[in-house]
Amino acid sequence: MITKKDVKDIVLEATDTILDGVLNMFDEHNKENVKDFTDVKNKIDSLSVKVDDLDDTIDGIKADISTTPTRREFNQLKSKINKFAFA
């Protein structure tokens, strides 16, 4: 004959088994999440470096095609003009 204690032991054992299985599923899921987030972080870091390189390239291209003279070029031209204007 099955007693209350036997039923309680069976239920507790079944509960422990189920909880262990759920815990294992969560642990495995957490490992996958850590790996996925690490991959995403690495990709973001790589993209960040590429964007910085693009910014530098764009700045260089802007400087190459800019028609605005540098301060030095401006001052040289200004001194040449002043020589003729005040001579």
C-alpha positions in Angstrom: 0.0 0.0 0.0 1.2 3.5 -0.9 1.4 5.9 2.0 1.3 9.7 2.0 5.1 9.7 2.5 5.6 7.6 -0.6 3.5 9.9 -2.7 5.3 13.0 -1.2 8.7 11.4 -2.0 7.6 10.6 -5.6 6.3 14.1 -6.1 9.4 15.7 -4.7 11.7 13.5 -6.8 9.7 14.3 -9.9 9.8 18.0 -9.0 13.5 17.9 -8.5 14.0 16.1 -11.8 11.9 18.6 -13.7 13.6 21.6 -12.0 17.1 20.1 -12.8 16.0 19.8 -16.4 14.7 23.4 -16.5 17.9 24.6 -14.9 20.0 22.8 -17.5 17.9 24.4 -20.3 18.5 27.8 -18.8 22.2 27.2 -18.4 22.5 26.1 -22.0 20.5 29.1 -23.1 22.7 31.5 -21.1 25.8 30.0 -22.7 24.4 30.6 -26.2 23.4 34.2 -25.2 26.9 34.9 -24.0 28.4 33.6 -27.2 25.8 35.5 -29.3 26.4 38.8 -27.5 30.2 38.3 -27.7 29.8 37.9 -31.5 27.6 41.0 -31.7 30.0 43.1 -29.6 32.9 42.0 -31.9 31.0 42.9 -35.0 30.1 46.3 -33.5 33.7 47.0 -32.6 34.8 46.0 -36.1 32.1 48.3 -37.6 33.2 51.1 -35.3 36.8 50.9 -36.6 35.6 50.9 -40.2 33.4 53.9 -39.6 36.3 55.8 -38.1 38.4 54.9 -41.1 35.6 56.2 -43.4 35.4 59.4 -41.4 39.2 59.9 -41.9 39.0 59.1 -45.6 36.1 61.5 -46.0 37.9 64.3 -44.2 41.0 63.7 -46.4 38.9 63.8 -49.5 37.2 67.0 -48.3 40.6 68.6 -47.7 41.9 67.5 -51.1 38.9 69.0 -53.0 38.5 72.1 -50.8 38.9 75.4 -52.6 39.4 77.3 -49.3 43.0 78.2 -48.9 44.9 77.3 -45.7 45.7 80.1 -43.2 49.3 80.1 -44.5 48.3 80.4 -48.1 45.9 83.2 -47.2 48.6 85.1 -45.4 51.1 84.7 -48.3 48.5 86.0 -50.8 47.6 88.9 -48.5 51.2 90.0 -48.1 51.6 89.9 -51.9 48.5 92.0 -52.4 49.6 94.4 -49.6 53.0 94.9 -51.4 51.2 96.1 -54.6 48.5 98.1 -52.8 50.8 100.1 -50.6 53.7 100.4 -53.0 
